[in-house]
Amino acid sequence: MKKVEILNTEQIQQKLNRLAYEIYEHTADEKEVIIAGIEGNGYSVAKKLAALLKKISDLEIVLGKIIVDKKNPLAAVPKTDLQEKDYKNKVVIVVDDVLNSGKTLIYGVQLFLNQPVKKLHTVVLVDRSHTRYPIKADFVGMSLSTTLQEHIVADLSHSGKETVYLE
């Protein structure tokens, strides 16, 4: 199947800038915000958002990683490199690259449901609108309607040459 570019590096950066300002707008009254990215591209997006938030705000940003078995999330309990004291009674923002079925995002959010967090938000770079789980993204870079046979892939591994494409 042919790859069709949806977002180039500049467009991705524009989406991330807008997302950072939206997040700041909703958290401006906080002192500290926890940005927790799902391992892989979700963590890459989280790092970029954390850096942007540090530039545009005086918020203290704590960056963390969520480890979820994306193929079989029931095989292992999701983990994070954050300590409970890092996010207890704080605003937590869970970040992923693409919201497909919602499975990865819902298991990533699960980590924070048993702890008293102040607010819990979700962010995705691209939302496909095909969720099978009761979860939505609070902040979305781009919404895109696709068929169930199509896949969206975010290639964020080459700094300065990031791209999102449909295959």
C-alpha positions in Angstrom: 0.0 0.0 0.0 1.2 3.5 -0.8 2.2 5.9 1.9 0.5 9.3 1.8 2.1 12.1 3.9 -0.5 13.7 6.2 1.8 16.0 8.3 5.4 17.1 7.5 7.9 18.3 10.1 6.7 21.9 10.0 3.1 21.0 10.3 3.8 18.6 13.2 5.6 21.5 14.9 2.7 23.8 14.4 0.3 21.2 15.9 2.6 20.7 18.9 2.9 24.5 19.4 -0.9 24.8 19.4 -1.3 21.8 21.8 1.2 23.4 24.2 -0.7 26.6 24.3 -4.0 24.8 24.8 -2.5 22.7 27.7 -1.1 25.9 29.2 -4.4 27.6 28.9 -6.1 24.8 30.9 -3.3 24.5 33.5 -2.1 28.1 33.9 -3.3 28.2 37.5 -1.1 25.2 38.4 2.5 25.3 39.7 3.4 21.9 38.4 2.2 19.7 35.6 3.1 16.0 34.9 3.5 15.1 31.3 3.5 11.3 30.9 4.2 9.9 27.4 3.4 6.4 26.4 6.7 4.6 25.5 7.7 5.0 21.9 6.2 7.9 19.8 3.9 8.9 22.7 7.0 9.7 24.8 8.6 11.5 21.9 5.6 13.8 21.6 5.5 14.2 25.4 9.2 15.4 25.4 8.5 17.9 22.6 5.4 19.2 24.5 7.3 19.4 27.8 10.0 21.5 26.1 7.5 23.8 24.5 5.6 24.2 27.8 8.9 25.2 29.6 9.4 27.8 26.9 6.0 29.4 27.0 5.1 29.2 30.7 6.5 29.3 34.2 5.0 25.9 35.0 7.3 23.3 36.5 7.1 20.3 34.1 7.8 16.8 35.2 8.3 14.4 32.3 7.6 10.7 32.7 7.3 7.6 30.6 4.5 5.0 30.6 5.3 1.5 29.6 2.4 -0.5 28.1 2.5 -3.7 26.1 0.7 -2.3 23.0 0.1 -5.6 21.4 -1.2 -7.3 24.6 -1.9 -4.8 27.4 -3.3 -7.5 29.7 0.0 -9.4 29.6 1.7 -7.0 31.9 0.6 -4.3 34.3 1.4 -0.8 32.8 4.3 0.9 34.6 5.7 4.3 34.8 9.1 5.7 35.7 7.3 8.3 37.9 6.9 7.8 41.6 3.5 8.2 43.2 4.6 11.3 45.1 5.5 12.8 41.6 1.9 12.9 40.5 -0.3 12.6 43.7 -2.7 15.6 43.8 -1.2 17.0 40.6 -2.4 17.6 37.0 -1.4 14.6 34.9 -1.4 14.7 31.1 -1.1 11.4 29.3 0.3 11.7 25.8 0.3 9.3 22.8 1.0 9.9 19.1 -2.1 8.3 17.4 -5.4 7.4 18.9 -6.5 4.3 17.0 -8.8 2.0 19.0 -8.1 3.7 22.3 -6.6 0.5 23.9 -3.1 1.9 24.5 -4.4 5.2 25.8 -6.9 3.6 28.2 -4.3 1.3 29.7 -1.9 4.2 30.0 -4.5 6.3 31.9 -5.3 3.3 34.1 -2.0 3.9 36.0 -3.3 7.1 37.4 -6.9 6.1 38.2 -6.0 4.4 41.6 -4.2 7.5 42.8 -5.6 10.9 43.8 -4.7 13.1 40.9 -6.0 16.7 40.7 -6.9 16.4 37.0 -6.2 13.9 34.3 -6.0 14.9 30.6 -5.1 13.0 27.4 -3.3 14.4 24.4 -2.8 12.8 21.0 -1.1 14.2 17.9 -3.6 12.5 15.5 -7.1 11.1 16.4 -8.5 8.6 13.9 -12.0 8.6 15.5 -12.2 4.8 15.5 -12.1 4.1 19.3 -13.4 0.8 20.6 -12.8 1.8 24.2 -14.6 4.6 26.2 -11.8 7.1 26.0 -11.3 10.3 24.1 -8.4 12.8 23.7 -8.9 16.1 25.5 -6.3 17.8 23.3 -5.9 16.8 19.6 -3.4 18.0 17.1 -5.4 16.7 14.1 -8.6 14.7 13.7 -8.7 12.5 10.6 -11.4 10.1 9.4 -10.0 7.0 7.9 -11.2 3.5 7.0 -10.6 0.7 9.4 -8.1 -0.8 6.8 -6.0 2.3 6.8 -3.2 2.9 9.3 -1.7 6.2 10.5 2.0 6.0 11.3 4.0 8.7 13.0 7.7 8.6 12.2 9.3 10.8 14.9 12.6 9.0 15.0 14.6 11.5 12.8 14.8 14.9 14.4 14.0 17.6 11.8 12.5 15.0 9.5 9.4 13.9 11.4 6.4 12.9 9.4 3.0 11.4 9.9 1.6 9.3 7.0 -1.3 7.2 6.0 -0.8 3.7 4.7 
